[in-house]
Amino acid sequence: MSEAAATQSPWQMAKIIRIEKRTPRVTSFFFKLSRPFAHQAGQHVDVRLTAPDGYQARRSYSIASAPESGGTVELAIERLEDGEVSPFFHEVAAVGDEIELRGPLGGHFVWSDSDGGPIILVGGGSGVVPLMAMVRHRTARKSSVPVALVFSARIWEEVIFRDELIKLDDRRDGFDLVLTLTREPAQRPDDYSRRIDAQMMMQSMSRLPEPPKLAIVCGWNAFVSAAAQALIDADVPAGLIRTERYGV
Amino acid sequence: MILWSLITQPASAFREFVAPRYRPELHYMRGPGPAYARRAVMVGSRNCVVDCHLWPLCRCHISCVIDDRTKPAPSGVFAGMTLLAVVAAALVTAALVGVWVFLMTSDAMAHDALPTAAQPRRWSYPFSCCSGYDCREVADNAIGERPEGYVIKGTGELITYADSRIKDSADGVFHWCSMAGANDGHTICLFCTAAWILISQRIPPIQLRAIMDPKDLSRAAADVAPGPRETLNVWRNGKAMQISAAVGRNSDDAKTASAEGNGGKSPRPRLLLPAGISSRTLAAVDFDPQQRIVSMVTRGFFSGRKPPTDADGRIPPGQYLEQSFPVLAAGPTPRVRTEDWSFTLKHGPRPLKKWTWAEFNALPLSRMTRDIHCVTAWTKFDTSWQGVLVDDILVDAGIAPPTAFTLAHSFDGYATNVPAKDLTGGKAMVALLYEGKPITPDHGGPARLLVPHLYFWKSAKWLNGLQFTEHDEPGFWELRGYHIYGDPWREQRYTDDP
């Protein structure tokens, strides 16, 4: 199934059971769901915070964990300086806190191994989070679908899930990691040190046994526009490109 | 007579294979295993299928529909032909296969051949289903469900749930590929709404695990000791029902087990579902979706970003004020040139009127300054648009709304449904200018729908038409979990919101 029909998703309380710093600006929060759900890789949850005066703030965060991870959901939240919800998570939230959450949501930006491939995933910064769920889903399913992940970060220290991704890359089981750093030299052979362009897309796709059946792009809006254009310039039909954007 | 048909039918089939009358490149397909080619042909007044294997022996079978059932026609096996003929045929077919392989690998060409109306939105049929030519969306009632599989009502075929021709539908509706695209053609592929399953918390080793594949369900249930029956809440296509299920054994299982050659062993436990419900079509969770919790105050969270006082009453529940203008879309940004732009007003499939860019710009322009509300929770005040009110479009077409519902269509295949009453009475326009300037492509230019009183996904970007429909038909996001109407003041974000 690639796109889900609507399912029920009431608000529920979820307890933070673990907090793990991923990069200087991104921290993962692991939630134990009081009402577990089955999500699809790529879906998001809505999180709602309530102030004593009744004021509520609500944001959407992509799920980083695989659907196979049981009743626990990992959200990797990037701290936005002018944000309202992300500073709360980074500064206040602690293990044991109960947060109101609703999901799984979204039925378009999803992939499951039964959709097949090959696929190319393109993520910028914290846009890698929903793609990580897809990569982890692939691993959990022991799927052999060829997947190339092109991940753009500013510096090596900001590569979210870096060790896990490199470990998966080293397995050579059809998953290929392509890192590109925009403000530092490349750290691994065959990685890049520039912004995403059509040539990089073409070279990354050449690591797949055949042209991708689907291209999945997530990141800041400007990144997604540039990456989608690079894919189109690399002869990927626009109809095969799914995007998820955030920010301005 | 029989003797005559013994000669003519294979001959006709062979001629059809070598020098096809029927769009061959669309019907050659790669099967599982050795390459073969298959095509539908008419032999006399009968619908037949020629099925040619190229390896290990070049031979063709022809089968025809007789009394709604497929029976091999009087023998069409060419294996008995003289060696010379086989070699000649192999050479000819090899040449054809060369062309076919080229066509198979030429993606653009295959896509060009598809009639756009037959393509599903946002996904494409795999080549193994004969590309898109033989495939189309079919109504729910064209496909029946029985405990043993799906039934194609048009042909009476039963496709078991384990059949590899069953594929997952990407948009929640049935799609069917049949030979030659005919309504009485044999099934090549059937795309169905699959479901994932969350098993009851009370059935241990599989509790809370997402079951993505029905086979996994059987496997998981096989490791569980038989237990009591219990009620599961099941959702399918947005409808809820309750079913009783349990892990257990029954006498049927024992029969099946011995039939499968497991005679000596006791039958394996499995999840027993009521007749008519298959694990494939089941999405089960065991909690009540209607139960809603009252928000508790979040420890340590204070209202830091209160809206300015002049915003009182202007920010719908759950929204925050945004100064910039975020961009959201499901795919890449289409670049539509105004010389290629047109806008079509339709009633069902029938076009009522079509405007070019110049003609559309000659319609009366109106200005709307409105607050807009995106379902991703931002609200932006006082956005200023100029465009043509839907009222004025209807006046120019000389019609009143013929139905109560519409679908707005976009150049990229996007569609969203809006009731006609929400478009008329000065409530909505086709916007051409934003803040006095042409709308940029990322914000939906050259023209987008503007329905500011509904969540902004209803304001379709890259608009190219408005279609009146007899029923309220969900559009792109509405099929993917978002609310059918989308009133920000009632916080109708997702399908199950009241």
Contacts between the chains, C-beta under 8 A, distances in Angstrom:
chain1	res1	chain2	res2	distance
A	1	B	168	4.4
A	1	B	169	7.7
A	1	B	170	7.6
A	1	B	193	7.7
A	1	B	194	4.3
A	1	B	195	7.5
A	1	B	196	7.1
A	2	B	123	6.6
A	2	B	168	6.7
A	2	B	170	4.3
A	3	B	122	7.7
A	3	B	123	7.6
A	3	B	170	4.9
A	3	B	171	5.9
A	3	B	172	6.9
A	3	B	479	7.8
A	3	B	480	5.8
A	4	B	172	7.6
A	4	B	480	7.1
A	4	B	481	6.8
A	5	B	172	3.9
A	5	B	193	6.1
A	5	B	236	7.9
A	5	B	237	5.8
A	5	B	238	6.5
A	5	B	479	7.0
A	5	B	480	7.9
A	5	B	481	7.7
A	6	B	238	5.4
A	6	B	479	7.9
A	6	B	480	7.4
A	6	B	481	4.4
A	6	B	482	7.9
A	6	B	494	7.1
A	6	B	495	3.4
A	6	B	496	7.0
A	7	B	235	5.8
A	7	B	283	6.6
A	7	B	481	7.3
A	7	B	495	7.9
A	7	B	496	8.0
A	8	B	235	6.2
A	8	B	240	7.7
A	8	B	285	7.6
A	8	B	289	3.3
A	8	B	496	4.9
A	9	B	289	7.6
A	9	B	494	6.2
A	9	B	496	6.5
A	10	B	289	5.4
A	10	B	290	7.6
A	10	B	291	6.3
A	10	B	292	5.5
A	10	B	293	7.5
A	10	B	496	7.6
A	11	B	292	6.2
A	11	B	293	5.6
A	11	B	295	7.5
A	12	B	293	6.5
A	13	B	293	6.5
A	13	B	296	7.3
A	35	B	287	4.9
A	36	B	198	6.9
A	36	B	201	7.8
A	36	B	208	4.6
A	37	B	198	6.8
A	37	B	285	6.8
A	38	B	196	5.1
A	38	B	197	7.3
A	38	B	198	4.4
A	38	B	210	3.5
A	38	B	211	7.8
A	38	B	285	7.5
A	39	B	210	7.5
A	40	B	196	7.4
A	48	B	295	6.6
A	48	B	318	7.5
A	49	B	298	4.4
A	49	B	301	4.4
A	50	B	295	4.5
A	50	B	296	6.7
A	50	B	297	5.2
A	50	B	298	5.2
A	50	B	301	6.9
A	51	B	297	6.9
A	51	B	298	7.3
A	51	B	301	5.5
A	51	B	302	5.1
A	51	B	303	4.1
A	52	B	297	5.3
A	52	B	302	7.1
A	53	B	303	5.8
A	55	B	303	3.4
A	55	B	306	6.5
A	56	B	295	6.8
A	56	B	317	7.7
A	56	B	318	6.5
A	57	B	301	7.6
A	57	B	303	7.9
A	57	B	305	7.2
A	57	B	320	6.5
A	58	B	318	4.7
A	58	B	320	7.9
A	58	B	377	5.2
A	59	B	377	6.5
A	60	B	376	6.1
A	60	B	377	7.3
A	67	B	196	7.6
A	67	B	210	4.6
A	67	B	212	6.9
A	68	B	209	7.1
A	68	B	210	6.4
A	70	B	208	5.3
A	70	B	209	6.2
A	71	B	208	4.7
A	84	B	304	5.7
A	84	B	305	4.6
A	84	B	320	7.1
A	88	B	298	7.7
A	88	B	300	7.1
A	88	B	301	5.4
A	92	B	299	7.5
A	92	B	300	3.9
A	92	B	301	6.9
A	93	B	300	7.6
A	97	B	298	7.8
A	97	B	299	5.7
A	97	B	300	7.9
A	98	B	296	7.1
A	99	B	298	6.7
A	100	B	293	7.5
A	100	B	295	5.8
A	100	B	296	7.1
A	100	B	298	7.2
A	105	B	481	6.3
A	105	B	494	6.3
A	106	B	480	7.1
A	106	B	481	6.3
A	107	B	479	7.5
A	107	B	480	3.3
A	107	B	481	4.4
A	108	B	122	7.3
A	108	B	330	5.5
A	108	B	476	7.7
A	108	B	477	7.4
A	108	B	480	4.9
A	109	B	330	7.8
A	112	B	212	6.4
A	113	B	212	8.0
A	114	B	168	6.1
A	114	B	194	7.7
A	114	B	212	6.9
A	114	B	213	6.9
A	115	B	168	7.3
A	115	B	170	7.8
A	116	B	126	8.0
A	141	B	212	7.5
A	211	B	107	7.3
A	221	B	326	6.7
A	221	B	327	4.8
A	221	B	442	7.8
A	225	B	327	7.8
A	225	B	332	7.9
A	225	B	333	6.2
A	225	B	442	6.6
A	228	B	331	7.4
A	228	B	332	3.7
A	228	B	333	7.1
A	229	B	332	7.0
A	231	B	332	7.5
A	232	B	332	6.1
A	237	B	107	7.2
A	237	B	108	7.8
A	237	B	111	7.1
A	238	B	331	6.5
A	238	B	332	4.9
A	238	B	334	7.1
A	238	B	412	7.3
A	239	B	122	7.0
A	239	B	124	6.7
A	239	B	331	7.5
A	239	B	413	7.4
A	240	B	124	7.6
A	241	B	331	5.5
A	241	B	332	5.1
A	242	B	122	7.8
A	242	B	330	6.8
A	242	B	331	6.3
A	243	B	329	6.6
A	243	B	330	6.7
A	243	B	331	5.6
A	243	B	332	6.6
A	245	B	326	7.8
A	245	B	327	6.1
A	245	B	328	5.8
A	245	B	329	7.0
A	246	B	326	7.6
A	246	B	376	7.8
A	247	B	326	6.6
A	248	B	324	4.2
A	248	B	325	7.0
A	248	B	326	5.1
A	248	B	327	7.4
